[in-house]
């Protein structure tokens, strides 16, 4: 069985590589200084969670695997600032749906304007800790989904 992941190397470049190999030209794998990283969905979700935790630490964001993803490269310069802007945009997207108000507030007090501890964030929001954790998990899940859609399909429009 053969499969080709076109997210790593586009169809045109793949055809050119195959035609070079067919005519016997020395053609190795495509090289680049910093190749695009293709993550599985679980690895992508883990990288998003790590990026949210490091949102206010540019030194940690600079080593996040998302910097080499299509998502960040399509958005501009692959830097910690670009990744931070994408995370903020994804978090702000929760405001578009009134049903996501509580998850947004949990994400806001945990990552965007963090309280000292999650227990303190729950207290500030006036929520029992378990309810806060449920809202936070839903908010982070929606952020992961928003970013994953853009990783697969590019920006809307």
N, CA, C and O atoms as a GROMACS GRO file, in nm:
protein
  628
    1UNK      N    1   0.084  -0.117   0.000
    1UNK     CA    2   0.000   0.000   0.000
    1UNK      C    3   0.090   0.124   0.000
    1UNK      O    4   0.193   0.127   0.067
    2UNK      N    5   0.050   0.226  -0.075
    2UNK     CA    6   0.126   0.349  -0.086
    2UNK      C    7   0.035   0.466  -0.056
    2UNK      O    8  -0.079   0.471  -0.102
    3UNK      N    9   0.085   0.560   0.021
    3UNK     CA   10   0.009   0.682   0.050
    3UNK      C   11   0.106   0.799   0.046
    3UNK      O   12   0.224   0.785   0.076
    4UNK      N   13   0.054   0.913   0.009
    4UNK     CA   14   0.137   1.033   0.004
    4UNK      C   15   0.065   1.144   0.078
    4UNK      O   16  -0.052   1.172   0.051
    5UNK      N   17   0.133   1.207   0.169
    5UNK     CA   18   0.077   1.318   0.245
    5UNK      C   19   0.110   1.448   0.171
    5UNK      O   20   0.223   1.497   0.178
    6UNK      N   21   0.013   1.503   0.100
    6UNK     CA   22   0.035   1.622   0.020
    6UNK      C   23   0.048   1.748   0.106
    6UNK      O   24   0.081   1.855   0.053
    7UNK      N   25   0.024   1.738   0.238
    7UNK     CA   26   0.046   1.854   0.323
    7UNK      C   27   0.196   1.882   0.334
    7UNK      O   28   0.236   1.998   0.352
    8UNK      N   29   0.278   1.779   0.325
    8UNK     CA   30   0.422   1.797   0.339
    8UNK      C   31   0.484   1.849   0.210
    8UNK      O   32   0.568   1.939   0.213
    9UNK      N   33   0.442   1.795   0.098
    9UNK     CA   34   0.495   1.833  -0.032
    9UNK      C   35   0.376   1.839  -0.127
    9UNK      O   36   0.308   1.738  -0.146
   10UNK      N   37   0.351   1.953  -0.185
   10UNK     CA   38   0.233   1.971  -0.268
   10UNK      C   39   0.231   1.882  -0.391
   10UNK      O   40   0.334   1.822  -0.425
   11UNK      N   41   0.117   1.872  -0.459
   11UNK     CA   42   0.104   1.786  -0.576
   11UNK      C   43   0.200   1.823  -0.689
   11UNK      O   44   0.258   1.735  -0.752
   12UNK      N   45   0.218   1.952  -0.716
   12UNK     CA   46   0.306   1.994  -0.826
   12UNK      C   47   0.450   1.953  -0.798
   12UNK      O   48   0.518   1.901  -0.886
   13UNK      N   49   0.496   1.977  -0.677
   13UNK     CA   50   0.634   1.940  -0.641
   13UNK      C   51   0.650   1.788  -0.642
   13UNK      O   52   0.757   1.737  -0.679
   14UNK      N   53   0.546   1.715  -0.602
   14UNK     CA   54   0.553   1.568  -0.604
   14UNK      C   55   0.564   1.516  -0.746
   14UNK      O   56   0.643   1.426  -0.773
   15UNK      N   57   0.485   1.572  -0.838
   15UNK     CA   58   0.491   1.530  -0.978
   15UNK      C   59   0.628   1.560  -1.038
   15UNK      O   60   0.683   1.479  -1.113
   16UNK      N   61   0.683   1.676  -1.006
   16UNK     CA   62   0.815   1.711  -1.057
   16UNK      C   63   0.921   1.614  -1.004
   16UNK      O   64   1.009   1.572  -1.078
   17UNK      N   65   0.912   1.581  -0.877
   17UNK     CA   66   1.006   1.486  -0.817
   17UNK      C   67   0.994   1.348  -0.883
   17UNK      O   68   1.095   1.284  -0.911
   18UNK      N   69   0.870   1.303  -0.907
   18UNK     CA   70   0.850   1.172  -0.971
   18UNK      C   71   0.902   1.172  -1.114
   18UNK      O   72   0.961   1.073  -1.159
   19UNK      N   73   0.879   1.282  -1.188
   19UNK     CA   74   0.927   1.286  -1.326
   19UNK      C   75   1.080   1.288  -1.330
   19UNK      O   76   1.140   1.226  -1.418
   20UNK      N   77   1.143   1.358  -1.238
   20UNK     CA   78   1.290   1.356  -1.230
   20UNK      C   79   1.341   1.215  -1.204
   20UNK      O   80   1.439   1.172  -1.265
   21UNK      N   81   1.276   1.144  -1.116
   21UNK     CA   82   1.317   1.007  -1.085
   21UNK      C   83   1.295   0.914  -1.204
   21UNK      O   84   1.373   0.822  -1.227
   22UNK      N   85   1.187   0.939  -1.280
   22UNK     CA   86   1.154   0.853  -1.394
   22UNK      C   87   1.258   0.864  -1.505
   22UNK      O   88   1.292   0.765  -1.569
   23UNK      N   89   1.309   0.985  -1.528
   23UNK     CA   90   1.408   1.002  -1.635
   23UNK      C   91   1.550   0.974  -1.587
   23UNK      O   92   1.646   0.990  -1.662
   24UNK      N   93   1.563   0.933  -1.463
   24UNK     CA   94   1.693   0.892  -1.411
   24UNK      C   95   1.777   1.005  -1.356
   24UNK      O   96   1.894   0.985  -1.322
   25UNK      N   97   1.719   1.122  -1.345
   25UNK     CA   98   1.794   1.233  -1.287
   25UNK      C   99   1.814   1.207  -1.138
   25UNK      O  100   1.725   1.155  -1.071
   26UNK      N  101   1.930   1.243  -1.087
   26UNK     CA  102   1.951   1.222  -0.944
   26UNK      C  103   1.857   1.314  -0.864
   26UNK      O  104   1.874   1.436  -0.862
   27UNK      N  105   1.762   1.254  -0.802
   27UNK     CA  106   1.665   1.331  -0.724
   27UNK      C  107   1.645   1.263  -0.590
   27UNK      O  108   1.596   1.151  -0.582
   28UNK      N  109   1.682   1.332  -0.489
   28UNK     CA  110   1.661   1.281  -0.354
   28UNK      C  111   1.536   1.344  -0.296
   28UNK      O  112   1.461   1.412  -0.367
   29UNK      N  113   1.516   1.324  -0.172
   29UNK     CA  114   1.401   1.387  -0.110
   29UNK      C  115   1.419   1.538  -0.109
   29UNK      O  116   1.532   1.587  -0.101
   30UNK      N  117   1.311   1.613  -0.117
   30UNK     CA  118   1.322   1.759  -0.117
   30UNK      C  119   1.385   1.806   0.014
   30UNK      O  120   1.355   1.754   0.122
   31UNK      N  121   1.471   1.904   0.002
   31UNK     CA  122   1.538   1.954   0.121
   31UNK      C  123   1.497   2.098   0.145
   31UNK      O  124   1.456   2.169   0.053
   32UNK      N  125   1.508   2.137   0.266
   32UNK     CA  126   1.478   2.274   0.303
   32UNK      C  127   1.541   2.302   0.437
   32UNK      O  128   1.570   2.210   0.514
   33UNK      N  129   1.561   2.427   0.465
   33UNK     CA  130   1.626   2.463   0.590
   33UNK      C  131   1.540   2.423   0.710
   33UNK      O  132   1.592   2.376   0.811
   34UNK      N  133   1.410   2.442   0.698
   34UNK     CA  134   1.320   2.413   0.809
   34UNK      C  135   1.191   2.357   0.750
   34UNK      O  136   1.096   2.433   0.728
   35UNK      N  137   1.184   2.226   0.725
   35UNK     CA  138   1.068   2.171   0.657
   35UNK      C  139   0.941   2.185   0.740
   35UNK      O  140   0.943   2.191   0.863
   36UNK      N  141   0.830   2.190   0.668
   36UNK     CA  142   0.700   2.198   0.734
   36UNK      C  143   0.676   2.071   0.813
   36UNK      O  144   0.702   1.961   0.765
   37UNK      N  145   0.625   2.087   0.932
   37UNK     CA  146   0.597   1.974   1.020
   37UNK      C  147   0.451   1.936   1.007
   37UNK      O  148   0.363   2.021   1.018
   38UNK      N  149   0.425   1.809   0.984
   38UNK     CA  150   0.288   1.759   0.975
   38UNK      C  151   0.261   1.679   1.101
   38UNK      O  152   0.322   1.574   1.124
   39UNK      N  153   0.170   1.728   1.182
   39UNK     CA  154   0.137   1.664   1.309
   39UNK      C  155   0.007   1.586   1.297
   39UNK      O  156  -0.083   1.625   1.223
   40UNK      N  157  -0.002   1.477   1.370
   40UNK     CA  158  -0.130   1.407   1.382
   40UNK      C  159  -0.222   1.494   1.467
   40UNK      O  160  -0.175   1.585   1.535
   41UNK      N  161  -0.352   1.468   1.462
   41UNK     CA  162  -0.446   1.549   1.539
   41UNK      C  163  -0.416   1.545   1.689
   41UNK      O  164  -0.417   1.650   1.752
   42UNK      N  165  -0.389   1.428   1.749
   42UNK     CA  166  -0.356   1.428   1.893
   42UNK      C  167  -0.228   1.506   1.925
   42UNK      O  168  -0.222   1.577   2.026
   43UNK      N  169  -0.126   1.495   1.840
   43UNK     CA  170  -0.002   1.571   1.862
   43UNK      C  171  -0.027   1.721   1.844
   43UNK      O  172   0.030   1.802   1.917
   44UNK      N  173  -0.111   1.755   1.748
   44UNK     CA  174  -0.146   1.894   1.724
   44UNK      C  175  -0.218   1.951   1.847
   44UNK      O  176  -0.185   2.060   1.894
   45UNK      N  177  -0.315   1.876   1.899
   45UNK     CA  178  -0.390   1.920   2.018
   45UNK      C  179  -0.295   1.938   2.137
   45UNK      O  180  -0.308   2.035   2.212
   46UNK      N  181  -0.202   1.847   2.153
   46UNK     CA  182  -0.105   1.858   2.263
   46UNK      C  183  -0.019   1.983   2.245
   46UNK      O  184   0.011   2.052   2.343
   47UNK      N  185   0.022   2.012   2.122
   47UNK     CA  186   0.103   2.131   2.096
   47UNK      C  187   0.023   2.259   2.121
   47UNK      O  188   0.078   2.357   2.171
   48UNK      N  189  -0.106   2.259   2.089
   48UNK     CA  190  -0.191   2.376   2.116
   48UNK      C  191  -0.202   2.398   2.266
   48UNK      O  192  -0.189   2.510   2.314
   49UNK      N  193  -0.225   2.291   2.341
   49UNK     CA  194  -0.235   2.304   2.487
   49UNK      C  195  -0.104   2.358   2.546
   49UNK      O  196  -0.106   2.443   2.636
   50UNK      N  197   0.008   2.308   2.496
   50UNK     CA  198   0.138   2.357   2.544
   50UNK      C  199   0.156   2.504   2.508
   50UNK      O  200   0.209   2.582   2.588
   51UNK      N  201   0.112   2.543   2.390
   51UNK     CA  202   0.124   2.682   2.347
   51UNK      C  203   0.036   2.773   2.433
   51UNK      O  204   0.076   2.884   2.467
   52UNK      N  205  -0.083   2.728   2.467
   52UNK     CA  206  -0.169   2.808   2.555
   52UNK      C  207  -0.104   2.827   2.692
   52UNK      O  208  -0.107   2.937   2.747
   53UNK      N  209  -0.044   2.721   2.744
   53UNK     CA  210   0.024   2.733   2.875
   53UNK      C  211   0.143   2.829   2.867
   53UNK      O  212   0.177   2.893   2.966
   54UNK      N  213   0.205   2.838   2.750
   54UNK     CA  214   0.324   2.923   2.732
   54UNK      C  215   0.291   3.057   2.666
   54UNK      O  216   0.381   3.126   2.620
   55UNK      N  217   0.165   3.093   2.663
   55UNK     CA  218   0.121   3.211   2.589
   55UNK      C  219   0.198   3.338   2.627
   55UNK      O  220   0.225   3.422   2.541
   56UNK      N  221   0.233   3.352   2.753
   56UNK     CA  222   0.303   3.472   2.799
   56UNK      C  223   0.453   3.448   2.817
   56UNK      O  224   0.522   3.525   2.884
   57UNK      N  225   0.503   3.341   2.755
   57UNK     CA  226   0.645   3.307   2.761
   57UNK      C  227   0.698   3.290   2.619
   57UNK      O  228   0.703   3.177   2.569
   58UNK      N  229   0.740   3.399   2.553
   58UNK     CA  230   0.788   3.390   2.415
   58UNK      C  231   0.902   3.290   2.398
   58UNK      O  232   0.914   3.228   2.292
   59UNK      N  233   0.985   3.273   2.500
   59UNK     CA  234   1.096   3.178   2.489
   59UNK      C  235   1.044   3.035   2.476
   59UNK      O  236   1.103   2.955   2.403
   60UNK      N  237   0.935   3.002   2.545
   60UNK     CA  238   0.877   2.868   2.533
   60UNK      C  239   0.796   2.854   2.404
   60UNK      O  240   0.798   2.748   2.342
   61UNK      N  241   0.726   2.960   2.365
   61UNK     CA  242   0.650   2.955   2.239
   61UNK      C  243   0.744   2.934   2.120
   61UNK      O  244   0.707   2.870   2.022
   62UNK      N  245   0.864   2.987   2.129
   62UNK     CA  246   0.960   2.978   2.019
   62UNK      C  247   1.002   2.834   1.990
   62UNK      O  248   1.053   2.805   1.882
   63UNK      N  249   0.983   2.744   2.085
   63UNK     CA  250   1.020   2.604   2.062
   63UNK      C  251   0.899   2.514   2.041
   63UNK      O  252   0.913   2.391   2.037
   64UNK      N  253   0.781   2.572   2.027
   64UNK     CA  254   0.660   2.493   2.007
   64UNK      C  255   0.658   2.435   1.865
   64UNK      O  256   0.690   2.506   1.770
   65UNK      N  257   0.620   2.307   1.850
   65UNK     CA  258   0.618   2.245   1.716
   65UNK      C  259   0.521   2.313   1.619
   65UNK      O  260   0.536   2.297   1.498
   66UNK      N  261   0.424   2.387   1.669
   66UNK     CA  262   0.329   2.454   1.579
   66UNK      C  263   0.397   2.558   1.491
   66UNK      O  264   0.344   2.595   1.386
   67UNK      N  265   0.514   2.607   1.532
   67UNK     CA  266   0.584   2.707   1.451
   67UNK      C  267   0.623   2.653   1.314
   67UNK      O  268   0.640   2.730   1.220
   68UNK      N  269   0.636   2.522   1.303
   68UNK     CA  270   0.673   2.461   1.174
   68UNK      C  271   0.550   2.405   1.102
   68UNK      O  272   0.565   2.336   1.001
   69UNK      N  273   0.431   2.433   1.151
   69UNK     CA  274   0.309   2.380   1.090
   69UNK      C  275   0.260   2.473   0.979
   69UNK      O  276   0.299   2.589   0.970
   70UNK      N  277   0.174   2.418   0.896
   70UNK     CA  278   0.113   2.496   0.788
   70UNK      C  279   0.033   2.613   0.845
   70UNK      O  280   0.033   2.722   0.790
   71UNK      N  281  -0.033   2.589   0.956
   71UNK     CA  282  -0.117   2.689   1.021
   71UNK      C  283  -0.040   2.819   1.043
   71UNK      O  284  -0.086   2.926   1.004
   72UNK      N  285   0.076   2.810   1.104
   72UNK     CA  286   0.155   2.929   1.136
   72UNK      C  287   0.221   2.985   1.011
   72UNK      O  288   0.225   3.107   0.992
   73UNK      N  289   0.273   2.899   0.925
   73UNK     CA  290   0.341   2.946   0.803
   73UNK      C  291   0.245   3.019   0.710
   73UNK      O  292   0.284   3.117   0.646
   74UNK      N  293   0.120   2.974   0.701
   74UNK     CA  294   0.022   3.041   0.616
   74UNK      C  295  -0.022   3.175   0.674
   74UNK      O  296  -0.071   3.262   0.602
   75UNK      N  297  -0.003   3.192   0.803
   75UNK     CA  298  -0.047   3.314   0.870
   75UNK      C  299   0.058   3.425   0.865
   75UNK      O  300   0.027   3.541   0.891
   76UNK      N  301   0.180   3.389   0.832
   76UNK     CA  302   0.286   3.490   0.825
   76UNK      C  303   0.419   3.431   0.868
   76UNK      O  304   0.443   3.311   0.855
   77UNK      N  305   0.502   3.518   0.919
   77UNK     CA  306   0.635   3.478   0.966
   77UNK      C  307   0.621   3.374   1.078
   77UNK      O  308   0.551   3.399   1.176
   78UNK      N  309   0.688   3.259   1.066
   78UNK     CA  310   0.676   3.157   1.171
   78UNK      C  311   0.754   3.197   1.296
   78UNK      O  312   0.868   3.154   1.318
   79UNK      N  313   0.691   3.280   1.378
   79UNK     CA  314   0.756   3.328   1.500
   79UNK      C  315   0.662   3.309   1.619
   79UNK      O  316   0.544   3.277   1.602
   80UNK      N  317   0.716   3.329   1.737
   80UNK     CA  318   0.635   3.318   1.858
   80UNK      C  319   0.523   3.421   1.856
   80UNK      O  320   0.413   3.393   1.904
   81UNK      N  321   0.548   3.539   1.801
   81UNK     CA  322   0.445   3.643   1.794
   81UNK      C  323   0.330   3.600   1.703
   81UNK      O  324   0.214   3.626   1.734
   82UNK      N  325   0.362   3.536   1.591
   82UNK     CA  326   0.259   3.488   1.500
   82UNK      C  327   0.175   3.380   1.567
   82UNK      O  328   0.052   3.381   1.557
   83UNK      N  329   0.241   3.288   1.634
   83UNK     CA  330   0.168   3.182   1.705
   83UNK      C  331   0.080   3.241   1.814
   83UNK      O  332  -0.034   3.198   1.831
   84UNK      N  333   0.132   3.337   1.887
   84UNK     CA  334   0.053   3.402   1.992
   84UNK      C  335  -0.070   3.470   1.932
   84UNK      O  336  -0.180   3.459   1.986
   85UNK      N  337  -0.052   3.541   1.820
   85UNK     CA  338  -0.165   3.608   1.754
   85UNK      C  339  -0.270   3.507   1.710
   85UNK      O  340  -0.390   3.533   1.724
   86UNK      N  341  -0.228   3.392   1.658
   86UNK     CA  342  -0.323   3.288   1.618
   86UNK      C  343  -0.399   3.233   1.737
   86UNK      O  344  -0.520   3.210   1.728
   87UNK      N  345  -0.330   3.210   1.847
   87UNK     CA  346  -0.397   3.159   1.967
   87UNK      C  347  -0.499   3.260   2.019
   87UNK      O  348  -0.609   3.222   2.060
   88UNK      N  349  -0.464   3.387   2.017
   88UNK     CA  350  -0.558   3.491   2.062
   88UNK      C  351  -0.678   3.499   1.968
   88UNK      O  352  -0.791   3.516   2.013
   89UNK      N  353  -0.653   3.488   1.838
   89UNK     CA  354  -0.762   3.490   1.740
   89UNK      C  355  -0.855   3.370   1.761
   89UNK      O  356  -0.977   3.384   1.754
   90UNK      N  357  -0.797   3.254   1.787
   90UNK     CA  358  -0.878   3.134   1.812
   90UNK      C  359  -0.960   3.151   1.938
   90UNK      O  360  -1.077   3.113   1.942
   91UNK      N  361  -0.900   3.207   2.042
   91UNK     CA  362  -0.974   3.228   2.167
   91UNK      C  363  -1.087   3.329   2.146
   91UNK      O  364  -1.198   3.310   2.196
   92UNK      N  365  -1.058   3.435   2.072
   92UNK     CA  366  -1.162   3.536   2.044
   92UNK      C  367  -1.276   3.478   1.962
   92UNK      O  368  -1.389   3.526   1.970
   93UNK      N  369  -1.248   3.375   1.883
   93UNK     CA  370  -1.354   3.314   1.802
   93UNK      C  371  -1.464   3.253   1.889
   93UNK      O  372  -1.576   3.234   1.844
   94UNK      N  373  -1.430   3.222   2.014
   94UNK     CA  374  -1.531   3.168   2.105
   94UNK      C  375  -1.640   3.270   2.136
   94UNK      O  376  -1.752   3.233   2.169
   95UNK      N  377  -1.608   3.397   2.125
   95UNK     CA  378  -1.706   3.502   2.154
   95UNK      C  379  -1.818   3.508   2.050
   95UNK      O  380  -1.923   3.567   2.075
   96UNK      N  381  -1.796   3.450   1.933
   96UNK     CA  382  -1.895   3.456   1.826
   96UNK      C  383  -2.022   3.378   1.859
   96UNK      O  384  -2.129   3.408   1.807
   97UNK      N  385  -2.011   3.279   1.945
   97UNK     CA  386  -2.125   3.195   1.980
   97UNK      C  387  -2.159   3.216   2.127
   97UNK      O  388  -2.076   3.189   2.214
   98UNK      N  389  -2.280   3.264   2.156
   98UNK     CA  390  -2.317   3.287   2.297
   98UNK      C  391  -2.305   3.161   2.384
   98UNK      O  392  -2.286   3.172   2.505
   99UNK      N  393  -2.316   3.045   2.323
   99UNK     CA  394  -2.303   2.920   2.401
   99UNK      C  395  -2.161   2.899   2.449
   99UNK      O  396  -2.137   2.819   2.540
  100UNK      N  397  -2.066   2.970   2.389
  100UNK     CA  398  -1.926   2.955   2.427
  100UNK      C  399  -1.879   3.064   2.523
  100UNK      O  400  -1.759   3.079   2.545
  101UNK      N  401  -1.973   3.139   2.581
  101UNK     CA  402  -1.935   3.246   2.673
  101UNK      C  403  -1.864   3.190   2.797
  101UNK      O  404  -1.759   3.241   2.837
  102UNK      N  405  -1.920   3.087   2.857
  102UNK     CA  406  -1.858   3.030   2.977
  102UNK      C  407  -1.723   2.965   2.946
  102UNK      O  408  -1.627   2.986   3.021
  103UNK      N  409  -1.712   2.887   2.838
  103UNK     CA  410  -1.578   2.836   2.803
  103UNK      C  411  -1.478   2.948   2.774
  103UNK      O  412  -1.361   2.938   2.811
  104UNK      N  413  -1.523   3.056   2.707
  104UNK     CA  414  -1.432   3.167   2.681
  104UNK      C  415  -1.384   3.229   2.811
  104UNK      O  416  -1.264   3.256   2.826
  105UNK      N  417  -1.474   3.250   2.905
  105UNK     CA  418  -1.436   3.311   3.032
  105UNK      C  419  -1.335   3.223   3.106
  105UNK      O  420  -1.242   3.275   3.168
  106UNK      N  421  -1.353   3.092   3.101
  106UNK     CA  422  -1.258   3.001   3.166
  106UNK      C  423  -1.121   3.008   3.098
  106UNK      O  424  -1.018   3.012   3.166
  107UNK      N  425  -1.120   3.010   2.965
  107UNK     CA  426  -0.993   3.022   2.890
  107UNK      C  427  -0.928   3.158   2.920
  107UNK      O  428  -0.807   3.166   2.939
  108UNK      N  429  -1.009   3.262   2.924
  108UNK     CA  430  -0.958   3.397   2.950
  108UNK      C  431  -0.887   3.404   3.085
  108UNK      O  432  -0.775   3.456   3.093
  109UNK      N  433  -0.949   3.352   3.191
  109UNK     CA  434  -0.891   3.362   3.325
  109UNK      C  435  -0.781   3.259   3.348
  109UNK      O  436  -0.709   3.267   3.448
  110UNK      N  437  -0.767   3.162   3.257
  110UNK     CA  438  -0.662   3.062   3.272
  110UNK      C  439  -0.540   3.095   3.187
  110UNK      O  440  -0.427   3.080   3.233
  111UNK      N  441  -0.562   3.141   3.064
  111UNK     CA  442  -0.451   3.160   2.971
  111UNK      C  443  -0.432   3.305   2.925
  111UNK      O  444  -0.319   3.352   2.917
  112UNK      N  445  -0.540   3.376   2.894
  112UNK     CA  446  -0.526   3.511   2.838
  112UNK      C  447  -0.492   3.613   2.946
  112UNK      O  448  -0.397   3.690   2.932
  113UNK      N  449  -0.569   3.614   3.052
  113UNK     CA  450  -0.544   3.699   3.168
  113UNK      C  451  -0.542   3.608   3.290
  113UNK      O  452  -0.636   3.606   3.369
  114UNK      N  453  -0.434   3.532   3.305
  114UNK     CA  454  -0.435   3.422   3.402
  114UNK      C  455  -0.440   3.466   3.548
  114UNK      O  456  -0.376   3.563   3.590
  115UNK      N  457  -0.519   3.392   3.623
  115UNK     CA  458  -0.519   3.404   3.769
  115UNK      C  459  -0.398   3.326   3.820
  115UNK      O  460  -0.335   3.251   3.744
  116UNK      N  461  -0.365   3.344   3.946
  116UNK     CA  462  -0.246   3.278   4.002
  116UNK      C  463  -0.257   3.126   3.996
  116UNK      O  464  -0.157   3.058   3.969
  117UNK      N  465  -0.375   3.072   4.020
  117UNK     CA  466  -0.396   2.927   4.015
  117UNK      C  467  -0.531   2.901   3.949
  117UNK      O  468  -0.613   2.991   3.936
  118UNK      N  469  -0.553   2.778   3.909
  118UNK     CA  470  -0.683   2.744   3.852
  118UNK      C  471  -0.792   2.753   3.958
  118UNK      O  472  -0.906   2.789   3.928
  119UNK      N  473  -0.760   2.720   4.081
  119UNK     CA  474  -0.857   2.734   4.190
  119UNK      C  475  -0.900   2.880   4.204
  119UNK      O  476  -1.017   2.909   4.224
  120UNK      N  477  -0.803   2.970   4.194
  120UNK     CA  478  -0.833   3.113   4.203
  120UNK      C  479  -0.915   3.158   4.082
  120UNK      O  480  -1.006   3.240   4.097
  121UNK      N  481  -0.885   3.106   3.964
  121UNK     CA  482  -0.964   3.140   3.845
  121UNK      C  483  -1.109   3.097   3.863
  121UNK      O  484  -1.200   3.172   3.829
  122UNK      N  485  -1.130   2.977   3.916
  122UNK     CA  486  -1.266   2.929   3.941
  122UNK      C  487  -1.337   3.021   4.040
  122UNK      O  488  -1.455   3.052   4.024
  123UNK      N  489  -1.264   3.063   4.142
  123UNK     CA  490  -1.322   3.152   4.244
  123UNK      C  491  -1.359   3.287   4.182
  123UNK      O  492  -1.468   3.339   4.209
  124UNK      N  493  -1.270   3.344   4.101
  124UNK     CA  494  -1.296   3.472   4.035
  124UNK      C  495  -1.420   3.462   3.946
  124UNK      O  496  -1.499   3.556   3.938
  125UNK      N  497  -1.436   3.348   3.879
  125UNK     CA  498  -1.550   3.328   3.790
  125UNK      C  499  -1.677   3.289   3.867
  125UNK      O  500  -1.785   3.283   3.809
  126UNK      N  501  -1.663   3.263   3.995
  126UNK     CA  502  -1.779   3.225   4.076
  126UNK      C  503  -1.831   3.086   4.043
  126UNK      O  504  -1.951   3.062   4.046
  127UNK      N  505  -1.739   2.996   4.010
  127UNK     CA  506  -1.778   2.860   3.971
  127UNK      C  507  -1.716   2.757   4.064
  127UNK      O  508  -1.606   2.777   4.115
  128UNK      N  509  -1.787   2.646   4.086
  128UNK     CA  510  -1.721   2.534   4.153
  128UNK      C  511  -1.604   2.487   4.065
  128UNK      O  512  -1.610   2.500   3.943
  129UNK      N  513  -1.500   2.434   4.128
  129UNK     CA  514  -1.380   2.397   4.053
  129UNK      C  515  -1.410   2.296   3.943
  129UNK      O  516  -1.355   2.308   3.833
  130UNK      N  517  -1.494   2.197   3.969
  130UNK     CA  518  -1.524   2.096   3.867
  130UNK      C  519  -1.597   2.157   3.748
  130UNK      O  520  -1.573   2.119   3.633
  131UNK      N  521  -1.686   2.252   3.774
  131UNK     CA  522  -1.757   2.320   3.665
  131UNK      C  523  -1.660   2.405   3.584
  131UNK      O  524  -1.665   2.407   3.460
  132UNK      N  525  -1.573   2.475   3.653
  132UNK     CA  526  -1.469   2.554   3.586
  132UNK      C  527  -1.385   2.465   3.495
  132UNK      O  528  -1.361   2.501   3.380
  133UNK      N  529  -1.342   2.350   3.545
  133UNK     CA  530  -1.259   2.258   3.465
  133UNK      C  531  -1.335   2.209   3.342
  133UNK      O  532  -1.277   2.194   3.234
  134UNK      N  533  -1.464   2.184   3.357
  134UNK     CA  534  -1.545   2.140   3.243
  134UNK      C  535  -1.553   2.251   3.137
  134UNK      O  536  -1.537   2.224   3.018
  135UNK      N  537  -1.577   2.374   3.181
  135UNK     CA  538  -1.582   2.487   3.087
  135UNK      C  539  -1.446   2.509   3.021
  135UNK      O  540  -1.438   2.538   2.901
  136UNK      N  541  -1.340   2.495   3.098
  136UNK     CA  542  -1.205   2.513   3.044
  136UNK      C  543  -1.175   2.407   2.938
  136UNK      O  544  -1.122   2.438   2.831
  137UNK      N  545  -1.208   2.282   2.967
  137UNK     CA  546  -1.184   2.174   2.871
  137UNK      C  547  -1.262   2.198   2.742
  137UNK      O  548  -1.211   2.175   2.633
  138UNK      N  549  -1.386   2.244   2.755
  138UNK     CA  550  -1.466   2.273   2.636
  138UNK      C  551  -1.406   2.388   2.556
  138UNK      O  552  -1.399   2.382   2.433
  139UNK      N  553  -1.362   2.493   2.625
  139UNK     CA  554  -1.302   2.607   2.556
  139UNK      C  555  -1.173   2.570   2.485
  139UNK      O  556  -1.152   2.609   2.370
  140UNK      N  557  -1.087   2.495   2.552
  140UNK     CA  558  -0.962   2.453   2.490
  140UNK      C  559  -0.991   2.361   2.371
  140UNK      O  560  -0.926   2.371   2.267
  141UNK      N  561  -1.089   2.273   2.386
  141UNK     CA  562  -1.128   2.185   2.275
  141UNK      C  563  -1.176   2.263   2.154
  141UNK      O  564  -1.144   2.227   2.040
  142UNK      N  565  -1.253   2.369   2.178
  142UNK     CA  566  -1.301   2.451   2.066
  142UNK      C  567  -1.185   2.527   2.000
  142UNK      O  568  -1.184   2.544   1.878
  143UNK      N  569  -1.089   2.571   2.078
  143UNK     CA  570  -0.971   2.638   2.023
  143UNK      C  571  -0.891   2.540   1.938
  143UNK      O  572  -0.848   2.574   1.828
  144UNK      N  573  -0.871   2.419   1.989
  144UNK     CA  574  -0.799   2.316   1.913
  144UNK      C  575  -0.871   2.289   1.782
  144UNK      O  576  -0.808   2.282   1.676
  145UNK      N  577  -1.004   2.274   1.786
  145UNK     CA  578  -1.082   2.247   1.664
  145UNK      C  579  -1.069   2.362   1.564
  145UNK      O  580  -1.052   2.337   1.445
  146UNK      N  581  -1.076   2.485   1.612
  146UNK     CA  582  -1.067   2.603   1.525
  146UNK      C  583  -0.931   2.605   1.454
  146UNK      O  584  -0.923   2.628   1.333
  147UNK      N  585  -0.825   2.581   1.531
  147UNK     CA  586  -0.691   2.581   1.473
  147UNK      C  587  -0.668   2.461   1.382
  147UNK      O  588  -0.602   2.474   1.278
  148UNK      N  589  -0.720   2.344   1.419
  148UNK     CA  590  -0.703   2.222   1.338
  148UNK      C  591  -0.770   2.240   1.202
  148UNK      O  592  -0.716   2.198   1.100
  149UNK      N  593  -0.887   2.303   1.199
  149UNK     CA  594  -0.956   2.330   1.072
  149UNK      C  595  -0.869   2.416   0.982
  149UNK      O  596  -0.861   2.392   0.862
  150UNK      N  597  -0.804   2.516   1.039
  150UNK     CA  598  -0.716   2.602   0.960
  150UNK      C  599  -0.588   2.532   0.920
  150UNK      O  600  -0.531   2.562   0.815
  151UNK      N  601  -0.542   2.439   1.002
  151UNK     CA  602  -0.424   2.360   0.965
  151UNK      C  603  -0.454   2.275   0.842
  151UNK      O  604  -0.371   2.264   0.752
  152UNK      N  605  -0.572   2.214   0.839
  152UNK     CA  606  -0.608   2.126   0.728
  152UNK      C  607  -0.650   2.200   0.602
  152UNK      O  608  -0.614   2.160   0.491
  153UNK      N  609  -0.726   2.308   0.619
  153UNK     CA  610  -0.789   2.373   0.503
  153UNK      C  611  -0.739   2.513   0.475
  153UNK      O  612  -0.780   2.574   0.376
  154UNK      N  613  -0.651   2.565   0.557
  154UNK     CA  614  -0.603   2.700   0.538
  154UNK      C  615  -0.702   2.802   0.592
  154UNK      O  616  -0.807   2.764   0.644
  155UNK      N  617  -0.668   2.929   0.581
  155UNK     CA  618  -0.758   3.033   0.633
  155UNK      C  619  -0.888   3.038   0.553
  155UNK      O  620  -0.889   3.004   0.435
  156UNK      N  621  -0.997   3.080   0.617
  156UNK     CA  622  -1.125   3.086   0.546
  156UNK      C  623  -1.120   3.192   0.435
  156UNK      O  624  -1.046   3.290   0.442
  157UNK      N  625  -1.202   3.167   0.334
  157UNK     CA  626  -1.213   3.266   0.227
  157UNK      C  627  -1.154   3.224   0.104
  157UNK      O  628  -1.157   3.299   0.006
   0.00000   0.00000   0.00000
